[in-house]
Amino acid sequence: MSEKIFIFDTTLRDGEQSPGATMNIHEKFRLAQQLVKLRVDVIEAGFPAASPGDFECVKNIADNIRGAQIAALCRCNVKDIDTAWQAIKNGENPRIHTFLATSPIHMQHKLRLTPEQVLEKATAMVAHAARYTSNVEFSAEDASRSDLDFVCRVFEAVIQAGATTLNFPDTTGYALPDEYGAQIRYLMEHIPSIDQAVLSVHCHNDLGLAVANSLAAINNGARQVECTINGLGERAGNTAMEEVVMILRTRAERAGLHTDIVTEHIYPTSRLVSTITGMPVQPNKAIVGANAFLHESGIHQDGVLKERSTYEIINPKDVGISTSNIVLGKHSGRHALRDKVAEMGYSSLSEDELNRVFARFKVVADLKKEMFEEDLEAIIMDEVLRVPESFKLLHLGAMSGSRSLPTAAVKLLVAGEEKETASLGIGPIDATFRAIAQLTGTTSKLLYFSVSSITGGTDAQGEVMVRIEDNGKVVVGQGADPDIITAAAKAYLTGLNRLEYLKKESKRSE
């Protein structure tokens, strides 16, 4: 019988550290609900001591989500640990996850502590956490660049202090698979009480090796993988959960390992994360990319038509990808819509949210001949998954042409007050952005702008993604509409609303 690999999902914590991927309390809760459907073992809900807003997000998830362990990250100090426990104490088998660096470079330059002081502090803080719960995880930050004998000493000491999970992170993504696997094997062989704890790994993707390193680790004794949906995370990201899970499933006879993940929820979860964060998945991304199951080569197409397994090692249905693109039309009713959005992973929509989605669906369906899943996701993003609106679009009119000056007239609701103005620009979108900037008083800088078609055809909805920056804070905005200029305005306003949300959170934490 195969051994189980525990899946520790940190999309809500480390994944949120991707530039622009900040999520609000409602978005985090909705994603946590989806992670339960996916049947991850542990949800790392956030870092409660980071801000009052993060504390509220973690507490909301711990208080209301059932079906997974809820973990909170904290530094190795009494205040952080106490704050983490207050946030998660009502959760299902809550886990305190505390960390301290063990590499010479971190101990010397960041912590300014000797190895003996690090050992003493780690032991004392794990013991403090263990007074609250028996579910304590300790992470040796930058472990892959640490002295292994010292890590063994620290891990043995924290086990005796009450840690039940030991995390050996490749914090900088520096390790190579063969050496990382050897490090895990060394720990398994040199920690006397290793049988009393689960060895975990948390790999970063700076060299594109996060998944490979995670696999090397579990092949040498690690039994928990810390990962994120779509590989989101700090810098180049983390281990992509969907890739590890499908490798173990597809090569089960070789691995002899399994997870409890309901793989049919992988693609809907991936799309939800992309929609919430405004961070699109690259087309050639393994498992969940748009091209993952497309075949351009005539030889490949012929082979797949004759026998799918000739060129597909994974059935798209196994990861939740529908084999039918066309889903609904303008004559479809509320019941059909409810069933479809539930199938797509949005079964937790409230009656009010479903009503808003249905009303918008009818408007778009009147404009399009065919409605696709991607169209519905865009509508759900606009109607349900938006951040609180400080700025709301009421009206937009734009004019452009080869012999006329691009002009945009915009009316917004700004803090409850209607405001309108008109502006010229290099093009209609530039004119629209200038008008919005004038009405909102923003001084933010547009870093990135992209536009794409959600589906095929001239009647397709356009999807716009922007990245904007203000005082060091970078956010992503996303908008969709059959009219591309309106989609651009929505994306810009979503970004500005995210900035306002972050500003309010910063003030609350002061």
N, C-alpha and C positions, 0 to 999 in steps of 0.2 A: 504493500500500500504506500502511495506517495506521501511525502511530508508536506505540511502546509507552510506557505510563505505568507506572513502577515503583511498587509498593505497599509502603510501609514501615509495618509494623504495630507500634504501640507500646502495645497493650492491656496487655501484661505490665509496662510501665513507667509511662507516663502514665495509662493506664486504671486502674491499681491505686491511683492517687492520688485516685480518687473516694472520698469519705467512706464508710468501712465496707467497701470493696472489697478489702481485704487478702487475698492468696492465699498459701498455703503452698507448699513446694517441690514436693509431689506434684501439686497443682492447677495450678501453673504449667507443669510438665512435660507434663501431659495437654493443656493448652490449646496448648502449643507444637506437640505432635503434630498437633492439629487444624488449626493454622495452616499446617502443611506440606501437609496434604491440600487446603487451600484454595488453595495455591500462591502465598502471598505471597512477595515477593522478599526482604524483609528482616524479621527478627523482632528488635525491640529487647527484649532479655530482661530488662533491669533496670539498676540503678545500683550496680555492685559495691562502690563505696567507701562506700555509705550504711550498710551493716551487714554483719557476717559472714553473716547469714542471706541477705541479698540476693546476696552474693558466691557462696554455695553454690548458690543457685537458678540464677544465670547460668551458673556453671561446669557444673552438671549438664546444662543445656540445650545448651551449646556442646559438651560432651564426647559427647553421645549423640544429638543431633538432626541429621539430614542432610536436605537438600532445600531449604534456605534459608540466606541469609547471617545470621549471628548478630551483632547489634550490642550494645555496652555503652555506656551514657552515662557521661560523666565531665566534671568541671569542668576548666578550663584550668590544671591544676597537675600537677607531675611525679608526685606520689603517686597522685592519682586515675587518671592515664593508665597508670601502671605496674600498679595494681591491676586496672584494666579489662582490660589485656592478659593478666594472669595468669588471669583468669576465662574469657576467650574464645579463648585461643591455640590450643586444640585444635578449634575450631569450623570449619565449612565457610566458607571465605573470610571470616574474622572481620573485623568493622568496629569501629574505635574512633570513637565519636561524642563529640566534645568541644565545649563551648559557652562563650561569653563575651558579655556584654551590650554592645550598641553604642549604645543610646539615651542622650541627654543625661541624662535623669532617673535611669537606672540607673547610668551612669558616675559621676555626681556623688554620689548619695545611697547607693547600695549598694556599688559597687566603690571609690569614692573614688580614681579613677584619671583621668588626663587621656586625651584621645583618642589621643595618641601612645603613651602607656603601654599602652593597650588594644591598639593595633596591634602593638606590639612583643611583648606577651605572647601574643597570638593566634598570631602567626607562629612564635614560639619553641616553643610547645606543640604546634602542628601538626607542626612539624619533628621534635619529640621522638616524637610518635605515629607519624610516618612511618618512623621507624627500626625499628618493629615490623612494620608492614604497609603495603601500598600502598593499602589500603581505609580511608581516613580521611575522616570527615565533620566539617565545622565548621558550627556554628549560631551565628548572630548574634542572641542573645536580644533580644527586644523590637525586632526589626528594623523592623517596620512603623511605629514611632514614632522611627526613627533618621534622621539626615541621609543621604540616598541616596549622595551623593558620598563620604562617609566609609565607608559600607558597601562601595561599589565598591573603594575603596582596600584595605580589610581583605580582601575576597574575592580580589582580585588577588594580594595578598601571601600568603595562605594557599594559593592554588593553586600558587604558586611554591615554597612550603614543603612541598607534598606532598598537599594536600587534593584529593580526587576528587569529593566531593559537597559542595555549598554549600546550607545551609538558611536560608531567609528566613522566620522565624516571625512570625505575628501572635499574639504571646504573650498579650496581654490581650483578644483578640477585638474590637479597636477599629476595625479597618479596614472600609471599605465596598468592595464588589466592584469598582466602577469604578476607585477609587483604588489598590486592591491590585493589580489587573491592570496598571495603569499603572506601578506601582513595579517589577513583574517585568519589564515591557517595557524600562524604563529600565536595569535591571541587565543585561539581555541585550545592550543597545546600548552600554553604557559600561564593561564589564569586558573588557579586551583578550584575556584567555585563557579566556573563558567556554566556548569550544569544547572545553576540556580537562577540564571538570567537568560534573556533572549538577546542575542547579538544582532544589532541593527546597523544599516549603512545608509548614508545620506550623501549622494554624489552630485557634484556640479559638472556642467557640460562645457567648461571653458575650452577644452581640447576635443569636444565632440565625443567623449568617452563615457558619459554618465551611465548610459544603459549597459555598455560593455563592462564597466567596473562593477556595477550592481550585480550582473550575472556572475562575474568572477567571484564576487564576495559570497553569494549564496551557494555557489558550487564548492566553497571551502568552509561552509558552516554557518554563515549568517542566515537568520530566519525572519528578519523584518527588512523591508525595503521602504525607504522614505522617498516619496515621489510626488509629482504634480500632474494634473491634467494638461495635456498639450506640451508638457515639459517647461511650463512657465517657471520663472524664478529669477533670482539675482543674476545680473550680468547675462551670461549665455544660457541661463536656465538650469533646471534640475533634471533628474531622471524622469523620463516620460512614462507615466504609469501605464498607459495603454500599450506601449511597446513591450515592457517587461511582462505584463499579464498575457499578452498574445504570444509572446515567445514561449512562455512556459506552457501555454495551452497547445500551441501548434506543434511544439517539440516535446510533448509530455512523455513520450516513451524514452527519450534521451535524458531529459532533466530529472524525471522521477519526483517532481515537485508540482504543487498546485496552489492556486489561490481560491478564495471564495467569491471572487468578483463575478457579478452577473454581466457577462461580456456584451449582451444585447443592449445594455445601457451605455456602452462606451461612446458611441458616436453622438447620441443625444446630449450626453454630458459634455463632450468636447465642444459641441456647437453652443451649448449654454454658456460655457466658460468664455468662448470667443465672443459671444453676443454681449455678455455682461462687461467684459474688460475692454471690448472694442479692439482686441488684438486678433487679427485674422490668422488662420492656420495656413502655413505655406502649402501650395498645391501639391508638392511632392513629399509632404510629411508622411511618414509611415503610418499605417493603420487608419488615420482620420483625415488625411489630406484629400483634396478634391480629385487628384489624379491616382489615388492609391489603387483603385479598381478599374481604371480606364485603360483601354488597349488601342493604341494608334497603329502599330505595325500590322500589316495585312496578314502576315504569318501568325502573329499572336491572336488576331481576331478569329481567324479560321480555326485555330486550335481550341480556343475557348468555346466557340460555337459547337464544336464537336464533343468536347469534354472539358468542363470548367477547370479541372485540376491540372490541365496541361500548363497553364500559366498563372493560375490563382491558387495559392496555398492556403488562403483564408476565404471562407464564404462571406460575402458582404453582410448577409443577414446575421452572422454570428457577432458582429460588432454593432448591429442596430441600424445598418444602412438599408433603407427601403429599396426594393427592386422596382417600385412604381413611382415615377416622378410626379405625374399629374394627380392631384389629390382632391380638389374641390372646384366648384364653379359658382357663378353668381346666384344660381338657384338653390345652392346647398343651404340647409337649415342649421340652427343652433346646435342640435344634437350631433349632427355630422361633424361640425367644427369641434365640439367638445371631445368627441372620440379621437379626432385627428391630432389635436394638440396634446392629448394624453399619450397617444402613441409616440409623439415626438419628444416626450419627457417633461411635459408641462402640466401634469395632472393636478398639481397643487394650486392652480389658478383659482382664485376666489370667484364667486358669482359676479361681483362687480367688475373684476378684471376681465372675466370672460365676456361680459357684456360690452366692455370697451373694445376688446379685440374683435368681437363679432361686428360691431358697428363699423369699425375701420375696414374689416375684411369686405363688407358689402360695398363700401366705397371703391376699394381697389379692384374688386372683382368686376364692377361695372366698367372699369377702364381697360381690363385685360381679358383676353379670350380664355386664358387658362391660368389657374393658380397653382403654384408649386410650393413645396415645403419651405424653400428658402424665402418665398414671399411671406408666408405665415410667420416665420422666425423674425423677419424684419418688422412685421406689424407688432408682434409680441414685444420686441425690443422697444419700439416707440411708445407703446401703450402701457406697458407693465414694468419693464426693467429700467426705467429712467431714474436718474437721481432726482431728489427734490428740486423743483423748478423755481429758481429765483428769476429766471428770464423765460418767457414763453412766447412763441411765435403766434401772432394773431392774423397777420396778413402779409403777403409778399407779392409784389409785382415787379417784374424785371423786363427790360427792353434791350435788344441788341440787334446788330445787323452790320452788313459791310459798309453801309453809308450813314450809320447813326451812332451816336455816342452811347456806350453801355450805361444804363441807368437802372437803379433799383430803388423802389419805395418799400419801406419796411415798417410794420406796426408791431410792437412788442408789449407784453405785460411785464413791467419791471417793478418788482416789490409791490404788486397790486395796483399799480398805476399804468394806464395806457399811454404809450409814447410812440411817436412816429417821426420818420425823417426820410429824406431821399438823398442818394449819393451817386456820383459818377465813379467809374472805375475803368481798368484796362479791359475788363470783360464783365459779363453780368454777375459772375460769382464774386469777382473782386469788388464790384460795386455793392453787392449784398453784404459782404463781410465788412466793408467800410461803414455801411449804414448801421449794422449790428454793433460794431465796435463803438460808434458814436453814441448810440442809445444806451449801451451798457456801461460806458465809461471804462472799458477794459484797456489795459496797457500790455496785454499778453502778446507773445510773439508766436506766429504760426511757424512751426518747425517742419511740418510734413502735411501733405495733402494728396489723397489718392481717390480715384473714382473708378468704380467697376459696375458691371451689369450683374444683378443677382441671378437672373436666368437669361435665356436666349430670347431673341425677337426684339422688334422695335418698340413693343409695348412693355418691355421688361422694366421692373423697378430698378432705379439706379441706387447704388450704395456708395456713400462717401465716408472716408475715415480721415480724421485730422489729428495731429498731435500738436498741442500748444503748451507754452511754458510761461510761467509768471513767478518771478522771485524764487527761482530754483525749483518750483513745483511743476512737474510735467504730467499732463493728463492726456487721455485719448477720448475723442468724441466720435460718435458714429451716427449716421442718419440714413434713412431710406425713403424713397418716394418715386412714383412714376415720373415726376418732374425733377430733373437732376439739380436744378438750382435750389429748389425747395429742400431736396435731400442734403445739399451742401449747407444750407442755413440751419437745418436741424442738427447736423453733425457739429457745426461750430457752436451752437447754443448748448448742446449736450456737454461739450468740452468746457464751456464757460460755467455751466452749472456745476460741473465737477470741481472746478477751481473754487467756486463759492463755497461748496461743501467742505473742501479742505481748509479753507480760510476759517470757517466757523469752528471746525474741529481743532485747529491750532489755537484759536482764542480760548476754547474751552479747556485746553490742556495747560494754559499759562497760569 
